[in-house]
């Protein structure tokens, strides 16, 4: 039976690349993001293995509804990838924008928590897998980086969740990329990682034999 993956932040970057790579590897994919138009373009490229699920990752009920629709269509949800996230306007603590922090914390932290809370009832019966986007910024201290602090949360959360899921045979993996050439940055980063590099790592973890609990994949750009 073909397995099914739910992806937040699926409309671009790492989420889009992972959806395409997972579909190529034989998975069904649920594409969750706010932009229906962008998701429909990606789904058209993938074909019948893809389902468009428009919603906001900061809304728990919208994530629950999307996961329910995905299960209804494909029969199960075997993995969930909490990938939605963003940076902040302005650098540092003193010069940062507290109102902007609210939106970033809601998405980077609460959005990932909501994905886990909504997905675990689907994952538990199939001993499924939860994946989440961390960052090199969640492994190293960066001067005044509130964004980095949200990723430190993700790394701790992923480790704690892995222990909870292990009680019923589930697996949890955090991917920790360095700089990736995506729309996250204001200018292109052609000499850094590509979204496809991260997608390859996600598919490796997804397709690993169940005896292998891939807990973290840390990818730094060579340059």
Protein Blocks (a to p, Z undefined) as FASTA:
>chain_A
ZZddddehklgcjllmmmmmmmmnopacddddfblmlmmmmmmmnommbccddddfklmk
lmmmmmmmmmmmnopafbdcdfbccddehedjklmcfklmmmmmmmmmmmmmmmmmmmmm
mmmmnopaddddddfklmbccehiaklmmmmmmmmmmmmmmmmmmmnopacddddddddd
dfkbmbdcfkbccfklmmmmmmmmmmpcfklccfbdcdddfZZ
